[in-house]
Amino acid sequence: MLAWLSKVLLIRDDERPLAFYFLLIFLVIGWGTAIGRGTADALFMKRFGVEYLPAFYAVLSPVLALTSLAYAATVDRLSAERLFQRLLLVLGVVLLLCWLLIQFGTSELIYPFYFLVYEVASEVLLIHGALYLSQNLEAQQAKRLTPPILAGAQLGTILGGLTLVQLSETLGVQNLILAWFGSLLLAGAMILSWHRLKGPSVFYRQGLRQRPGWRTAGSEAVQGIKLLRRSNLLRVSSAALFFMVIAFYILNYMVHTVYTREFASEEALSSFYGGLVAITSAAALLLQLTLTGRAIRRFGVRAVNLLFPGSLVIVFCGLSLSFTLPLALLGSFSKDTIMPAFRNPVRNLFFNALPANVQGRARATSLVVVMPLALLLAGAFLWFVQHFDQPVLVAATGLGAAMLYLLYNLRMNKVYLA
């Protein structure tokens, strides 16, 4: 059975321990993150409401930038596994604190705070997980193994969604935060055990030694901006990311508006989110296992790089005509199936073209500079237009951002080939 599965996933015999270790790590993290996403969405949407999302995006922008500054200051100075353990520990402590405040506190502000914790943690874990892979897989391995490894994350997301469906009503949405907390403890223990046995990451190259602190973090951000000026690939891919973030969060706002309107209670909304996450992640898993790796090998990363922006253009065209549940579900399919199945693996391969000793700072730059600016712009726009109650205007703006995202992906393909 193991030999057959290895053949299907394009895993060579000598790569099995490494590949299945990473698959399990991403499965555990994906399970916990799915629970965090469903609980954070349901608690925030029902306690505050979707009308507060634009303001939340504006708050998320500087918080993500500051968090990323701290990440950038250490990402190239510690091996990926050591930094991973620290990230999981800090996040675990914060989650436990959130659960205690929800159970025994009286302030409603804990709900947007928990939502903020999920949004920041999910971005940092996604970027650092990709860096962890790049420090342990050489380029040709990455092309074959990244899709099935990320499929492990999708399998974990499916299990997390099913957990939400089954337990939201019985245990309560708030208590499921402890399940996310438990997944972090398990992932940290697995990482510690593996590297005690196998040693440090093979392709880790330490950056310059500097004393940690905000001055160091600032210098790292400046170095990241200089990398943008020197590297055509990083500059064009950052522009593509900028418009992708705007389109993504506009789409996120639109689908949440529809879902909150359709489901009355936080338990019903949490169960719906769990089922939706399970279905979209199952579809992403099926695509990753059967199509992504083969599509990359046959058509190349440049062709696959155009699938997600193309799907966004189609979704926003549909939402411009009909702001209803079926189109919202299509939007969720685009951002939760097409994006992880095709966009994320391909973007990791684009980063592998950069020198190994700057990849961490290059990835961190997207969190420190690009994403906060795009989030701030998206939040300001949505806050302004929600007073007019014109979904067509929102969808048209999202369509414009999606088309610019597609344009810069075409330019990124040319630079990558060069």
C-alpha positions, 0 to 999 in steps of 0.5 A: 500500500505504501509503495503504491501510494508513493508511486501515485504521489511521485515519491521515490523510495529514499524520499518516503520518510522525509515526504511523509513527515512533512505531509503529517506536519502539514496535516496537523497544522491544517487541521488546527488552522481550519478549526481556528478559521471556522471558530474565528469567522463564526464568533466575529461575524455573529458577535460584531457583523460583516459591516465591521470587516472593512475596519478590521482589515484596516487594523489588520494591516499595521498589526500584520506589518509589525508582526512581520517585522519581528519575523523578518528580523529572525527568519534568516538567522535561525533555522526554519525548524527552530523558528517554527517551534518558537512560533507554535509556542507563542501562538499556543500561549495566545490561544490559551489566553483567548480561550480563558478570556472568552470563558471568564472575561466580560469584554466583547473585544476578545472576539475581534482580537481572536479573529485578528490572531487567526488572520495573522497566524494563518499568514505567518504559518503559511509563509514559514511552512513554505520556507521550511520546505525550501530548507529541506527539499532541493529544487527538483524534489520540490517540484515533485513533492510540494503538491502531495505535501501541501495536499496533507494540509488540505487533508488536515483542513478537511478533518478540521472542517468535519470537526467543526460540523460534528462538535460545534453544537455539542462542545460549543464554538468557543471550546473548539479553540482548545482543539487548535491549541492541541494541534500546535502542541502536537506539531511542535513535538513532531518537529522537535523529535524529527530534527533531534533524529535527523539533524538541522535543515539541510539547505539552511544558510544563516544570514548575517549575525546581528543582535535581535531587536527592532533596529535589526527588524527595521534593517531587515525590512530595508534590506527586503525593500532593496531586494525589491529594487534589485530583483525583477522577479521579486518586484513583479511577483510583489506587484502580483501579490498586491493586486491578489490581496485586494481581489482576495479580501474584496471577494472574502467580504462579499462571500461573508456578507452572503453567508451571514445573511443566510445563516442566523446563529453562530452555531449554524454559521460555524457548522456551515463554515466547517462543511464548506471548508471540508468540501472545498479542501477535499476538492483541493486535495483531489486536485493536488494529488491527481493534477497539480504535479502532473500539470506542472510537469506537462505545462510548466509553472508559467501556465499553471500560474495563470489558473487562479487569477483566471478563476477570480476574473470569472467569479467577479464577473458572476458576482457583478450579475448575481450577488447570491449564494450560488455565486458566493459558493463559486467564490469560495471554491476559487479562493479555497480550492483553486488557490491552494491547489495551484497558486500556492505550490507554483508561488513556492517554486517561483521563490526557489529561483531566488538565492537561498540566503535571501529567500526568508527576507524575500518572503517576509517582505510580502508580509511587511510591505506588500500585504499591509498596503493592499489590506489597508487599501482594500479596507478603506475602499470597502468601508467607503462603498458599504454605505452605498449598498452597491454590490455591483460596484464592489464586484467591479472593483474586485474584477479590476484588481483580478485583471491586474493580478492576471496581467502581472502574473503574465509579466512574472512568467516572463521574468521567471523564464529569464 
